[in-house]
Each structure stands twice: as structure tokens, then as C-alpha cells.
Amino acid sequence: MEQQAPSYARDIRPLFREKDISSMSKAFDLASYDDVRAHASQILTRVANGSMPCDGPWPQGRVELFRGWVDAGCPA
């Protein structure tokens, strides 16, 4: 069975907590698909190097989920 590509609505948006959205609001709107898609490479760099979210790095599985979404072309 073919694995379904991650989608923003189903897989990516739930990764961002309200405090993440608030703390990153000056840089980008994590609650907006268009803004997350437009800044996907910057966000990926930050979650991969642990500088985002502000209270500690994501587990590797979340980073890989986000990377898979970016690699799939950032589907809605």
C-alpha cells in the first residue's frame, strides 16, 4: 500500500501549539497554510537544528514528518 503524503491540515498544522504560533508571529504565521508553505525551508531549518519551538526541540519523528511534507511539495 502506498503511503499517503502528509498534508498541512491533517499532519502539519497540529504540530504547532498556540504558544508556538504566538512566539513566532513576528517571523511567520504558523496557523496559516500559505505562510507556512512560503517559509517551509526556513521553518524546517529551525525545527531541524532545534532553535524552534522556543521551549525545546521537536522529537526527530516530528522533524521528519515536516521534512516529508516539504519534500512532497507542501500539500494542503
PQR file of N, CA, C, O and H, with PARSE charges and radii, in Angstrom:
ATOM      1  N   MET A   1       0.830  -1.181   0.000 -0.4000 1.5000
ATOM      2  CA  MET A   1       0.000   0.000   0.000 -0.0000 2.0000
ATOM      3  C   MET A   1       0.879   1.251   0.000  0.5500 1.7000
ATOM      4  O   MET A   1       1.839   1.351   0.764 -0.5500 1.4000
ATOM      5  N   GLU A   2       0.534   2.194  -0.865 -0.4000 1.5000
ATOM      6  CA  GLU A   2       1.323   3.410  -0.990 -0.0000 2.0000
ATOM      7  C   GLU A   2       1.059   4.337   0.192  0.5500 1.7000
ATOM      8  O   GLU A   2      -0.087   4.538   0.594 -0.5500 1.4000
ATOM      9  H   GLU A   2      -0.246   2.112  -1.485  0.4000 1.0000
ATOM     10  N   GLN A   3       2.127   4.893   0.737 -0.4000 1.5000
ATOM     11  CA  GLN A   3       1.981   5.799   1.870 -0.0000 2.0000
ATOM     12  C   GLN A   3       1.484   7.156   1.373  0.5500 1.7000
ATOM     13  O   GLN A   3       1.979   7.686   0.379 -0.5500 1.4000
ATOM     14  H   GLN A   3       3.058   4.729   0.410  0.4000 1.0000
ATOM     15  N   GLN A   4       0.513   7.698   2.071 -0.4000 1.5000
ATOM     16  CA  GLN A   4      -0.054   8.984   1.720 -0.0000 2.0000
ATOM     17  C   GLN A   4       0.894  10.099   2.167  0.5500 1.7000
ATOM     18  O   GLN A   4       1.444  10.057   3.268 -0.5500 1.4000
ATOM     19  H   GLN A   4       0.110   7.267   2.878  0.4000 1.0000
ATOM     20  N   ALA A   5       1.076  11.101   1.290 -0.4000 1.5000
ATOM     21  CA  ALA A   5       1.920  12.243   1.647 -0.0000 2.0000
ATOM     22  C   ALA A   5       1.261  13.018   2.782  0.5500 1.7000
ATOM     23  O   ALA A   5       0.035  13.108   2.842 -0.5500 1.4000
ATOM     24  H   ALA A   5       0.629  11.134   0.396  0.4000 1.0000
ATOM     25  N   PRO A   6       2.063  13.574   3.678 -0.5600 1.5000
ATOM     26  CA  PRO A   6       1.484  14.374   4.754  0.2800 2.0000
ATOM     27  C   PRO A   6       0.784  15.607   4.184  0.5500 1.7000
ATOM     28  O   PRO A   6       1.205  16.148   3.161 -0.5500 1.4000
ATOM     29  N   SER A   7      -0.270  16.044   4.838 -0.4000 1.5000
ATOM     30  CA  SER A   7      -0.953  17.270   4.423 -0.0000 2.0000
ATOM     31  C   SER A   7      -0.849  18.297   5.541  0.5500 1.7000
ATOM     32  O   SER A   7      -0.683  17.946   6.710 -0.5500 1.4000
ATOM     33  H   SER A   7      -0.613  15.605   5.668  0.4000 1.0000
ATOM     34  N   TYR A   8      -0.949  19.562   5.171 -0.4000 1.5000
ATOM     35  CA  TYR A   8      -0.886  20.621   6.176 -0.0000 2.0000
ATOM     36  C   TYR A   8      -2.019  20.479   7.185  0.5500 1.7000
ATOM     37  O   TYR A   8      -1.792  20.466   8.395 -0.5500 1.4000
ATOM     38  H   TYR A   8      -1.085  19.847   4.222  0.4000 1.0000
ATOM     39  N   ALA A   9      -3.248  20.372   6.667 -0.4000 1.5000
ATOM     40  CA  ALA A   9      -4.415  20.353   7.558 -0.0000 2.0000
ATOM     41  C   ALA A   9      -4.404  19.146   8.502  0.5500 1.7000
ATOM     42  O   ALA A   9      -4.700  19.286   9.689 -0.5500 1.4000
ATOM     43  H   ALA A   9      -3.432  20.382   5.684  0.4000 1.0000
ATOM     44  N   ARG A  10      -4.072  17.991   7.992 -0.4000 1.5000
ATOM     45  CA  ARG A  10      -4.146  16.758   8.780 -0.0000 2.0000
ATOM     46  C   ARG A  10      -2.911  16.542   9.655  0.5500 1.7000
ATOM     47  O   ARG A  10      -3.038  16.118  10.804 -0.5500 1.4000
ATOM     48  H   ARG A  10      -3.831  17.877   7.028  0.4000 1.0000
ATOM     49  N   ASP A  11      -1.735  16.824   9.133 -0.4000 1.5000
ATOM     50  CA  ASP A  11      -0.493  16.416   9.797 -0.0000 2.0000
ATOM     51  C   ASP A  11       0.383  17.554  10.327  0.5500 1.7000
ATOM     52  O   ASP A  11       0.988  17.426  11.391 -0.5500 1.4000
ATOM     53  H   ASP A  11      -1.632  17.168   8.200  0.4000 1.0000
ATOM     54  N   ILE A  12       0.451  18.648   9.600 -0.4000 1.5000
ATOM     55  CA  ILE A  12       1.415  19.694   9.943 -0.0000 2.0000
ATOM     56  C   ILE A  12       0.843  20.737  10.898  0.5500 1.7000
ATOM     57  O   ILE A  12       1.474  21.065  11.903 -0.5500 1.4000
ATOM     58  H   ILE A  12      -0.040  18.752   8.736  0.4000 1.0000
ATOM     59  N   ARG A  13      -0.329  21.255  10.600 -0.4000 1.5000
ATOM     60  CA  ARG A  13      -0.923  22.287  11.472 -0.0000 2.0000
ATOM     61  C   ARG A  13      -1.013  21.825  12.920  0.5500 1.7000
ATOM     62  O   ARG A  13      -0.722  22.617  13.817 -0.5500 1.4000
ATOM     63  H   ARG A  13      -0.842  20.988   9.783  0.4000 1.0000
ATOM     64  N   PRO A  14      -1.406  20.568  13.195 -0.5600 1.5000
ATOM     65  CA  PRO A  14      -1.476  20.140  14.604  0.2800 2.0000
ATOM     66  C   PRO A  14      -0.132  20.110  15.341  0.5500 1.7000
ATOM     67  O   PRO A  14      -0.107  20.039  16.569 -0.5500 1.4000
ATOM     68  N   LEU A  15       0.972  20.164  14.614 -0.4000 1.5000
ATOM     69  CA  LEU A  15       2.287  20.182  15.258 -0.0000 2.0000
ATOM     70  C   LEU A  15       2.555  21.499  15.977  0.5500 1.7000
ATOM     71  O   LEU A  15       3.337  21.546  16.926 -0.5500 1.4000
ATOM     72  H   LEU A  15       0.952  20.222  13.616  0.4000 1.0000
ATOM     73  N   PHE A  16       1.905  22.564  15.525 -0.4000 1.5000
ATOM     74  CA  PHE A  16       2.155  23.890  16.071 -0.0000 2.0000
ATOM     75  C   PHE A  16       1.139  24.219  17.156  0.5500 1.7000
ATOM     76  O   PHE A  16      -0.058  24.335  16.890 -0.5500 1.4000
ATOM     77  H   PHE A  16       1.270  22.526  14.754  0.4000 1.0000
ATOM     78  N   ARG A  17       1.637  24.369  18.388 -0.4000 1.5000
ATOM     79  CA  ARG A  17       0.781  24.720  19.514 -0.0000 2.0000
ATOM     80  C   ARG A  17       0.490  26.221  19.486  0.5500 1.7000
ATOM     81  O   ARG A  17       1.169  26.984  18.798 -0.5500 1.4000
ATOM     82  H   ARG A  17       2.609  24.275  18.603  0.4000 1.0000
ATOM     83  N   GLU A  18      -0.521  26.630  20.241 -0.4000 1.5000
ATOM     84  CA  GLU A  18      -0.863  28.055  20.282 -0.0000 2.0000
ATOM     85  C   GLU A  18       0.330  28.896  20.741  0.5500 1.7000
ATOM     86  O   GLU A  18       0.542  29.995  20.230 -0.5500 1.4000
ATOM     87  H   GLU A  18      -1.073  26.010  20.800  0.4000 1.0000
ATOM     88  N   LYS A  19       1.114  28.388  21.704 -0.4000 1.5000
ATOM     89  CA  LYS A  19       2.269  29.173  22.154 -0.0000 2.0000
ATOM     90  C   LYS A  19       3.353  29.253  21.084  0.5500 1.7000
ATOM     91  O   LYS A  19       4.100  30.231  21.041 -0.5500 1.4000
ATOM     92  H   LYS A  19       0.942  27.494  22.119  0.4000 1.0000
ATOM     93  N   ASP A  20       3.454  28.240  20.215 -0.4000 1.5000
ATOM     94  CA  ASP A  20       4.402  28.312  19.093 -0.0000 2.0000
ATOM     95  C   ASP A  20       3.952  29.385  18.106  0.5500 1.7000
ATOM     96  O   ASP A  20       4.753  30.186  17.624 -0.5500 1.4000
ATOM     97  H   ASP A  20       2.847  27.446  20.250  0.4000 1.0000
ATOM     98  N   ILE A  21       2.656  29.381  17.819 -0.4000 1.5000
ATOM     99  CA  ILE A  21       2.093  30.359  16.883 -0.0000 2.0000
ATOM    100  C   ILE A  21       2.323  31.770  17.401  0.5500 1.7000
ATOM    101  O   ILE A  21       2.724  32.660  16.650 -0.5500 1.4000
ATOM    102  H   ILE A  21       2.005  28.731  18.211  0.4000 1.0000
ATOM    103  N   SER A  22       2.068  31.966  18.677 -0.4000 1.5000
ATOM    104  CA  SER A  22       2.236  33.278  19.288 -0.0000 2.0000
ATOM    105  C   SER A  22       3.707  33.705  19.301  0.5500 1.7000
ATOM    106  O   SER A  22       4.023  34.840  18.945 -0.5500 1.4000
ATOM    107  H   SER A  22       1.742  31.244  19.286  0.4000 1.0000
ATOM    108  N   SER A  23       4.593  32.817  19.703 -0.4000 1.5000
ATOM    109  CA  SER A  23       6.006  33.196  19.840 -0.0000 2.0000
ATOM    110  C   SER A  23       6.682  33.443  18.493  0.5500 1.7000
ATOM    111  O   SER A  23       7.659  34.189  18.430 -0.5500 1.4000
ATOM    112  H   SER A  23       4.336  31.895  19.992  0.4000 1.0000
ATOM    113  N   MET A  24       6.182  32.834  17.416 -0.4000 1.5000
ATOM    114  CA  MET A  24       6.799  33.002  16.104 -0.0000 2.0000
ATOM    115  C   MET A  24       6.064  34.016  15.226  0.5500 1.7000
ATOM    116  O   MET A  24       6.408  34.186  14.056 -0.5500 1.4000
ATOM    117  H   MET A  24       5.388  32.229  17.468  0.4000 1.0000
ATOM    118  N   SER A  25       5.056  34.689  15.782 -0.4000 1.5000
ATOM    119  CA  SER A  25       4.191  35.555  14.967 -0.0000 2.0000
ATOM    120  C   SER A  25       4.922  36.701  14.273  0.5500 1.7000
ATOM    121  O   SER A  25       4.468  37.180  13.233 -0.5500 1.4000
ATOM    122  H   SER A  25       4.776  34.552  16.732  0.4000 1.0000
ATOM    123  N   LYS A  26       6.042  37.145  14.830 -0.4000 1.5000
ATOM    124  CA  LYS A  26       6.800  38.217  14.167 -0.0000 2.0000
ATOM    125  C   LYS A  26       7.532  37.704  12.922  0.5500 1.7000
ATOM    126  O   LYS A  26       7.797  38.473  11.997 -0.5500 1.4000
ATOM    127  H   LYS A  26       6.410  36.756  15.675  0.4000 1.0000
ATOM    128  N   ALA A  27       7.854  36.424  12.899 -0.4000 1.5000
ATOM    129  CA  ALA A  27       8.581  35.836  11.770 -0.0000 2.0000
ATOM    130  C   ALA A  27       7.641  35.269  10.704  0.5500 1.7000
ATOM    131  O   ALA A  27       7.814  35.529   9.513 -0.5500 1.4000
ATOM    132  H   ALA A  27       7.640  35.800  13.650  0.4000 1.0000
ATOM    133  N   PHE A  28       6.646  34.492  11.141 -0.4000 1.5000
ATOM    134  CA  PHE A  28       5.675  33.904  10.222 -0.0000 2.0000
ATOM    135  C   PHE A  28       4.456  33.423  10.992  0.5500 1.7000
ATOM    136  O   PHE A  28       4.506  33.229  12.206 -0.5500 1.4000
ATOM    137  H   PHE A  28       6.505  34.280  12.108  0.4000 1.0000
ATOM    138  N   ASP A  29       3.359  33.233  10.265 -0.4000 1.5000
ATOM    139  CA  ASP A  29       2.105  32.805  10.869 -0.0000 2.0000
ATOM    140  C   ASP A  29       1.985  31.285  10.728  0.5500 1.7000
ATOM    141  O   ASP A  29       1.629  30.771   9.668 -0.5500 1.4000
ATOM    142  H   ASP A  29       3.318  33.391   9.278  0.4000 1.0000
ATOM    143  N   LEU A  30       2.288  30.582  11.817 -0.4000 1.5000
ATOM    144  CA  LEU A  30       2.260  29.121  11.781 -0.0000 2.0000
ATOM    145  C   LEU A  30       0.851  28.552  11.669  0.5500 1.7000
ATOM    146  O   LEU A  30       0.689  27.357  11.423 -0.5500 1.4000
ATOM    147  H   LEU A  30       2.576  30.999  12.679  0.4000 1.0000
ATOM    148  N   ALA A  31      -0.162  29.380  11.845 -0.4000 1.5000
ATOM    149  CA  ALA A  31      -1.552  28.932  11.693 -0.0000 2.0000
ATOM    150  C   ALA A  31      -2.044  29.100  10.261  0.5500 1.7000
ATOM    151  O   ALA A  31      -3.176  28.730   9.950 -0.5500 1.4000
ATOM    152  H   ALA A  31      -0.031  30.351  12.046  0.4000 1.0000
ATOM    153  N   SER A  32      -1.219  29.648   9.395 -0.4000 1.5000
ATOM    154  CA  SER A  32      -1.600  29.910   8.008 -0.0000 2.0000
ATOM    155  C   SER A  32      -0.872  28.968   7.060  0.5500 1.7000
ATOM    156  O   SER A  32       0.358  28.971   6.999 -0.5500 1.4000
ATOM    157  H   SER A  32      -0.299  29.949   9.647  0.4000 1.0000
ATOM    158  N   TYR A  33      -1.629  28.162   6.322 -0.4000 1.5000
ATOM    159  CA  TYR A  33      -1.011  27.266   5.343 -0.0000 2.0000
ATOM    160  C   TYR A  33      -0.124  28.050   4.379  0.5500 1.7000
ATOM    161  O   TYR A  33       1.014  27.658   4.121 -0.5500 1.4000
ATOM    162  H   TYR A  33      -2.628  28.160   6.372  0.4000 1.0000
ATOM    163  N   ASP A  34      -0.646  29.161   3.845 -0.4000 1.5000
ATOM    164  CA  ASP A  34       0.122  29.926   2.855 -0.0000 2.0000
ATOM    165  C   ASP A  34       1.443  30.435   3.430  0.5500 1.7000
ATOM    166  O   ASP A  34       2.468  30.409   2.750 -0.5500 1.4000
ATOM    167  H   ASP A  34      -1.570  29.480   4.055  0.4000 1.0000
ATOM    168  N   ASP A  35       1.420  30.892   4.670 -0.4000 1.5000
ATOM    169  CA  ASP A  35       2.636  31.415   5.283 -0.0000 2.0000
ATOM    170  C   ASP A  35       3.617  30.293   5.621  0.5500 1.7000
ATOM    171  O   ASP A  35       4.822  30.440   5.416 -0.5500 1.4000
ATOM    172  H   ASP A  35       0.587  30.913   5.223  0.4000 1.0000
ATOM    173  N   VAL A  36       3.111  29.182   6.134 -0.4000 1.5000
ATOM    174  CA  VAL A  36       3.995  28.049   6.435 -0.0000 2.0000
ATOM    175  C   VAL A  36       4.607  27.514   5.139  0.5500 1.7000
ATOM    176  O   VAL A  36       5.796  27.201   5.097 -0.5500 1.4000
ATOM    177  H   VAL A  36       2.132  29.062   6.301  0.4000 1.0000
ATOM    178  N   ARG A  37       3.797  27.409   4.083 -0.4000 1.5000
ATOM    179  CA  ARG A  37       4.322  26.943   2.793 -0.0000 2.0000
ATOM    180  C   ARG A  37       5.388  27.908   2.271  0.5500 1.7000
ATOM    181  O   ARG A  37       6.434  27.478   1.785 -0.5500 1.4000
ATOM    182  H   ARG A  37       2.831  27.663   4.117  0.4000 1.0000
ATOM    183  N   ALA A  38       5.121  29.215   2.371 -0.4000 1.5000
ATOM    184  CA  ALA A  38       6.070  30.218   1.864 -0.0000 2.0000
ATOM    185  C   ALA A  38       7.395  30.196   2.619  0.5500 1.7000
ATOM    186  O   ALA A  38       8.435  30.533   2.052 -0.5500 1.4000
ATOM    187  H   ALA A  38       4.272  29.565   2.766  0.4000 1.0000
ATOM    188  N   HIS A  39       7.367  29.804   3.886 -0.4000 1.5000
ATOM    189  CA  HIS A  39       8.576  29.795   4.725 -0.0000 2.0000
ATOM    190  C   HIS A  39       8.994  28.381   5.124  0.5500 1.7000
ATOM    191  O   HIS A  39       9.723  28.205   6.100 -0.5500 1.4000
ATOM    192  H   HIS A  39       6.522  29.531   4.345  0.4000 1.0000
ATOM    193  N   ALA A  40       8.545  27.386   4.386 -0.4000 1.5000
ATOM    194  CA  ALA A  40       8.772  25.994   4.775 -0.0000 2.0000
ATOM    195  C   ALA A  40      10.250  25.657   4.968  0.5500 1.7000
ATOM    196  O   ALA A  40      10.601  24.968   5.926 -0.5500 1.4000
ATOM    197  H   ALA A  40       7.953  27.529   3.593  0.4000 1.0000
ATOM    198  N   SER A  41      11.114  26.125   4.083 -0.4000 1.5000
ATOM    199  CA  SER A  41      12.534  25.775   4.224 -0.0000 2.0000
ATOM    200  C   SER A  41      13.140  26.419   5.469  0.5500 1.7000
ATOM    201  O   SER A  41      13.964  25.801   6.143 -0.5500 1.4000
ATOM    202  H   SER A  41      10.830  26.684   3.305  0.4000 1.0000
ATOM    203  N   GLN A  42      12.740  27.652   5.781 -0.4000 1.5000
ATOM    204  CA  GLN A  42      13.240  28.315   6.998 -0.0000 2.0000
ATOM    205  C   GLN A  42      12.732  27.597   8.244  0.5500 1.7000
ATOM    206  O   GLN A  42      13.482  27.386   9.197 -0.5500 1.4000
ATOM    207  H   GLN A  42      12.070  28.154   5.234  0.4000 1.0000
ATOM    208  N   ILE A  43      11.464  27.226   8.231 -0.4000 1.5000
ATOM    209  CA  ILE A  43      10.891  26.521   9.375 -0.0000 2.0000
ATOM    210  C   ILE A  43      11.563  25.165   9.538  0.5500 1.7000
ATOM    211  O   ILE A  43      11.888  24.768  10.657 -0.5500 1.4000
ATOM    212  H   ILE A  43      10.854  27.398   7.457  0.4000 1.0000
ATOM    213  N   LEU A  44      11.776  24.453   8.444 -0.4000 1.5000
ATOM    214  CA  LEU A  44      12.441  23.151   8.508 -0.0000 2.0000
ATOM    215  C   LEU A  44      13.844  23.294   9.097  0.5500 1.7000
ATOM    216  O   LEU A  44      14.242  22.497   9.946 -0.5500 1.4000
ATOM    217  H   LEU A  44      11.512  24.775   7.535  0.4000 1.0000
ATOM    218  N   THR A  45      14.581  24.283   8.661 -0.4000 1.5000
ATOM    219  CA  THR A  45      15.930  24.507   9.205 -0.0000 2.0000
ATOM    220  C   THR A  45      15.866  24.713  10.714  0.5500 1.7000
ATOM    221  O   THR A  45      16.675  24.162  11.459 -0.5500 1.4000
ATOM    222  H   THR A  45      14.257  24.931   7.970  0.4000 1.0000
ATOM    223  N   ARG A  46      14.906  25.503  11.152 -0.4000 1.5000
ATOM    224  CA  ARG A  46      14.807  25.822  12.584 -0.0000 2.0000
ATOM    225  C   ARG A  46      14.347  24.633  13.417  0.5500 1.7000
ATOM    226  O   ARG A  46      14.867  24.417  14.512 -0.5500 1.4000
ATOM    227  H   ARG A  46      14.248  25.951  10.547  0.4000 1.0000
ATOM    228  N   VAL A  47      13.384  23.858  12.925 -0.4000 1.5000
ATOM    229  CA  VAL A  47      12.965  22.695  13.719 -0.0000 2.0000
ATOM    230  C   VAL A  47      14.037  21.610  13.682  0.5500 1.7000
ATOM    231  O   VAL A  47      14.195  20.862  14.647 -0.5500 1.4000
ATOM    232  H   VAL A  47      12.961  24.034  12.036  0.4000 1.0000
ATOM    233  N   ALA A  48      14.776  21.518  12.570 -0.4000 1.5000
ATOM    234  CA  ALA A  48      15.839  20.508  12.467 -0.0000 2.0000
ATOM    235  C   ALA A  48      17.029  20.845  13.362  0.5500 1.7000
ATOM    236  O   ALA A  48      17.655  19.944  13.919 -0.5500 1.4000
ATOM    237  H   ALA A  48      14.647  22.125  11.786  0.4000 1.0000
ATOM    238  N   ASN A  49      17.350  22.139  13.508 -0.4000 1.5000
ATOM    239  CA  ASN A  49      18.507  22.487  14.347 -0.0000 2.0000
ATOM    240  C   ASN A  49      18.116  22.737  15.805  0.5500 1.7000
ATOM    241  O   ASN A  49      18.970  23.023  16.644 -0.5500 1.4000
ATOM    242  H   ASN A  49      16.842  22.871  13.055  0.4000 1.0000
ATOM    243  N   GLY A  50      16.801  22.626  16.103 -0.4000 1.5000
ATOM    244  CA  GLY A  50      16.349  22.739  17.485 -0.0000 2.0000
ATOM    245  C   GLY A  50      16.096  24.150  17.978  0.5500 1.7000
ATOM    246  O   GLY A  50      15.771  24.340  19.150 -0.5500 1.4000
ATOM    247  H   GLY A  50      16.106  22.393  15.422  0.4000 1.0000
ATOM    248  N   SER A  51      16.238  25.158  17.100 -0.4000 1.5000
ATOM    249  CA  SER A  51      16.005  26.538  17.542 -0.0000 2.0000
ATOM    250  C   SER A  51      14.514  26.899  17.545  0.5500 1.7000
ATOM    251  O   SER A  51      14.138  28.001  17.944 -0.5500 1.4000
ATOM    252  H   SER A  51      16.502  25.004  16.148  0.4000 1.0000
ATOM    253  N   MET A  52      13.695  25.989  17.109 -0.4000 1.5000
ATOM    254  CA  MET A  52      12.250  26.165  17.124 -0.0000 2.0000
ATOM    255  C   MET A  52      11.643  24.812  17.437  0.5500 1.7000
ATOM    256  O   MET A  52      12.120  23.819  16.887 -0.5500 1.4000
ATOM    257  H   MET A  52      14.001  25.094  16.784  0.4000 1.0000
ATOM    258  N   PRO A  53      10.649  24.701  18.261 -0.5600 1.5000
ATOM    259  CA  PRO A  53       9.999  25.777  19.013  0.2800 2.0000
ATOM    260  C   PRO A  53      10.883  26.303  20.134  0.5500 1.7000
ATOM    261  O   PRO A  53      11.952  25.766  20.426 -0.5500 1.4000
ATOM    262  N   CYS A  54      10.398  27.364  20.742 -0.4000 1.5000
ATOM    263  CA  CYS A  54      11.226  28.114  21.691 -0.0000 2.0000
ATOM    264  C   CYS A  54      11.497  27.358  22.994  0.5500 1.7000
ATOM    265  O   CYS A  54      12.449  27.689  23.702 -0.5500 1.4000
ATOM    266  H   CYS A  54       9.530  27.800  20.504  0.4000 1.0000
ATOM    267  N   ASP A  55      10.687  26.357  23.325 -0.4000 1.5000
ATOM    268  CA  ASP A  55      10.866  25.685  24.615 -0.0000 2.0000
ATOM    269  C   ASP A  55      11.527  24.308  24.511  0.5500 1.7000
ATOM    270  O   ASP A  55      11.460  23.517  25.452 -0.5500 1.4000
ATOM    271  H   ASP A  55       9.914  26.088  22.750  0.4000 1.0000
ATOM    272  N   GLY A  56      12.153  24.023  23.387 -0.4000 1.5000
ATOM    273  CA  GLY A  56      12.876  22.770  23.244 -0.0000 2.0000
ATOM    274  C   GLY A  56      12.646  22.147  21.882  0.5500 1.7000
ATOM    275  O   GLY A  56      11.606  22.371  21.262 -0.5500 1.4000
ATOM    276  H   GLY A  56      12.207  24.665  22.623  0.4000 1.0000
ATOM    277  N   PRO A  57      13.599  21.372  21.415 -0.5600 1.5000
ATOM    278  CA  PRO A  57      13.496  20.809  20.068  0.2800 2.0000
ATOM    279  C   PRO A  57      12.391  19.768  19.936  0.5500 1.7000
ATOM    280  O   PRO A  57      11.998  19.115  20.904 -0.5500 1.4000
ATOM    281  N   TRP A  58      11.910  19.638  18.720 -0.4000 1.5000
ATOM    282  CA  TRP A  58      10.947  18.588  18.388 -0.0000 2.0000
ATOM    283  C   TRP A  58      11.631  17.229  18.423  0.5500 1.7000
ATOM    284  O   TRP A  58      12.832  17.132  18.171 -0.5500 1.4000
ATOM    285  H   TRP A  58      12.229  20.167  17.934  0.4000 1.0000
ATOM    286  N   PRO A  59      10.878  16.179  18.734 -0.5600 1.5000
ATOM    287  CA  PRO A  59      11.408  14.828  18.541  0.2800 2.0000
ATOM    288  C   PRO A  59      11.715  14.610  17.055  0.5500 1.7000
ATOM    289  O   PRO A  59      11.094  15.228  16.191 -0.5500 1.4000
ATOM    290  N   GLN A  60      12.656  13.747  16.774 -0.4000 1.5000
ATOM    291  CA  GLN A  60      13.084  13.516  15.400 -0.0000 2.0000
ATOM    292  C   GLN A  60      11.921  13.118  14.484  0.5500 1.7000
ATOM    293  O   GLN A  60      11.910  13.496  13.312 -0.5500 1.4000
ATOM    294  H   GLN A  60      13.161  13.245  17.477  0.4000 1.0000
ATOM    295  N   GLY A  61      10.958  12.374  14.990 -0.4000 1.5000
ATOM    296  CA  GLY A  61       9.818  11.962  14.176 -0.0000 2.0000
ATOM    297  C   GLY A  61       9.017  13.136  13.650  0.5500 1.7000
ATOM    298  O   GLY A  61       8.544  13.106  12.513 -0.5500 1.4000
ATOM    299  H   GLY A  61      10.967  12.067  15.942  0.4000 1.0000
ATOM    300  N   ARG A  62       8.857  14.180  14.469 -0.4000 1.5000
ATOM    301  CA  ARG A  62       8.140  15.382  14.022 -0.0000 2.0000
ATOM    302  C   ARG A  62       8.941  16.125  12.958  0.5500 1.7000
ATOM    303  O   ARG A  62       8.380  16.612  11.976 -0.5500 1.4000
ATOM    304  H   ARG A  62       9.241  14.205  15.392  0.4000 1.0000
ATOM    305  N   VAL A  63      10.255  16.210  13.158 -0.4000 1.5000
ATOM    306  CA  VAL A  63      11.111  16.866  12.160 -0.0000 2.0000
ATOM    307  C   VAL A  63      10.992  16.123  10.829  0.5500 1.7000
ATOM    308  O   VAL A  63      10.858  16.748   9.778 -0.5500 1.4000
ATOM    309  H   VAL A  63      10.710  15.815  13.956  0.4000 1.0000
ATOM    310  N   GLU A  64      11.041  14.802  10.874 -0.4000 1.5000
ATOM    311  CA  GLU A  64      10.953  14.010   9.639 -0.0000 2.0000
ATOM    312  C   GLU A  64       9.579  14.136   8.983  0.5500 1.7000
ATOM    313  O   GLU A  64       9.480  14.136   7.756 -0.5500 1.4000
ATOM    314  H   GLU A  64      11.150  14.294  11.729  0.4000 1.0000
ATOM    315  N   LEU A  65       8.519  14.244   9.785 -0.4000 1.5000
ATOM    316  CA  LEU A  65       7.185  14.465   9.234 -0.0000 2.0000
ATOM    317  C   LEU A  65       7.141  15.797   8.493  0.5500 1.7000
ATOM    318  O   LEU A  65       6.621  15.875   7.379 -0.5500 1.4000
ATOM    319  H   LEU A  65       8.599  14.245  10.782  0.4000 1.0000
ATOM    320  N   PHE A  66       7.686  16.846   9.110 -0.4000 1.5000
ATOM    321  CA  PHE A  66       7.711  18.155   8.454 -0.0000 2.0000
ATOM    322  C   PHE A  66       8.569  18.097   7.192  0.5500 1.7000
ATOM    323  O   PHE A  66       8.184  18.647   6.160 -0.5500 1.4000
ATOM    324  H   PHE A  66       8.108  16.783  10.014  0.4000 1.0000
ATOM    325  N   ARG A  67       9.722  17.439   7.263 -0.4000 1.5000
ATOM    326  CA  ARG A  67      10.608  17.303   6.101 -0.0000 2.0000
ATOM    327  C   ARG A  67       9.887  16.557   4.970  0.5500 1.7000
ATOM    328  O   ARG A  67      10.007  16.930   3.803 -0.5500 1.4000
ATOM    329  H   ARG A  67      10.034  16.992   8.101  0.4000 1.0000
ATOM    330  N   GLY A  68       9.147  15.512   5.317 -0.4000 1.5000
ATOM    331  CA  GLY A  68       8.392  14.761   4.313 -0.0000 2.0000
ATOM    332  C   GLY A  68       7.332  15.619   3.640  0.5500 1.7000
ATOM    333  O   GLY A  68       7.090  15.495   2.439 -0.5500 1.4000
ATOM    334  H   GLY A  68       9.050  15.209   6.265  0.4000 1.0000
ATOM    335  N   TRP A  69       6.700  16.494   4.425 -0.4000 1.5000
ATOM    336  CA  TRP A  69       5.704  17.408   3.877 -0.0000 2.0000
ATOM    337  C   TRP A  69       6.362  18.376   2.894  0.5500 1.7000
ATOM    338  O   TRP A  69       5.837  18.611   1.806 -0.5500 1.4000
ATOM    339  H   TRP A  69       6.896  16.594   5.400  0.4000 1.0000
ATOM    340  N   VAL A  70       7.500  18.930   3.273 -0.4000 1.5000
ATOM    341  CA  VAL A  70       8.224  19.843   2.385 -0.0000 2.0000
ATOM    342  C   VAL A  70       8.658  19.106   1.116  0.5500 1.7000
ATOM    343  O   VAL A  70       8.490  19.618   0.009 -0.5500 1.4000
ATOM    344  H   VAL A  70       7.927  18.738   4.157  0.4000 1.0000
ATOM    345  N   ASP A  71       9.221  17.897   1.281 -0.4000 1.5000
ATOM    346  CA  ASP A  71       9.683  17.120   0.133 -0.0000 2.0000
ATOM    347  C   ASP A  71       8.539  16.738  -0.814  0.5500 1.7000
ATOM    348  O   ASP A  71       8.755  16.550  -2.011 -0.5500 1.4000
ATOM    349  H   ASP A  71       9.358  17.482   2.180  0.4000 1.0000
ATOM    350  N   ALA A  72       7.323  16.627  -0.269 -0.4000 1.5000
ATOM    351  CA  ALA A  72       6.150  16.273  -1.076 -0.0000 2.0000
ATOM    352  C   ALA A  72       5.549  17.491  -1.785  0.5500 1.7000
ATOM    353  O   ALA A  72       4.561  17.365  -2.509 -0.5500 1.4000
ATOM    354  H   ALA A  72       7.148  16.780   0.704  0.4000 1.0000
ATOM    355  N   GLY A  73       6.144  18.662  -1.577 -0.4000 1.5000
ATOM    356  CA  GLY A  73       5.650  19.858  -2.235 -0.0000 2.0000
ATOM    357  C   GLY A  73       4.672  20.663  -1.399  0.5500 1.7000
ATOM    358  O   GLY A  73       3.948  21.502  -1.934 -0.5500 1.4000
ATOM    359  H   GLY A  73       6.946  18.764  -0.989  0.4000 1.0000
ATOM    360  N   CYS A  74       4.638  20.422  -0.099 -0.4000 1.5000
ATOM    361  CA  CYS A  74       3.803  21.173   0.846 -0.0000 2.0000
ATOM    362  C   CYS A  74       2.308  21.077   0.533  0.5500 1.7000
ATOM    363  O   CYS A  74       1.642  22.105   0.403 -0.5500 1.4000
ATOM    364  H   CYS A  74       5.226  19.740   0.336  0.4000 1.0000
ATOM    365  N   PRO A  75       1.772  19.861   0.410 -0.5600 1.5000
ATOM    366  CA  PRO A  75       0.339  19.746   0.107  0.2800 2.0000
ATOM    367  C   PRO A  75      -0.546  20.303   1.202  0.5500 1.7000
ATOM    368  O   PRO A  75      -0.245  20.192   2.391 -0.5500 1.4000
ATOM    369  N   ALA A  76      -1.650  20.907   0.774 -0.4000 1.5000
ATOM    370  CA  ALA A  76      -2.598  21.484   1.716 -0.0000 2.0000
ATOM    371  C   ALA A  76      -3.247  20.389   2.513  0.5500 1.7000
ATOM    372  O   ALA A  76      -4.087  20.665   3.371 -0.5500 1.4000
ATOM    373  H   ALA A  76      -1.894  20.997  -0.192  0.4000 1.0000
TER
END
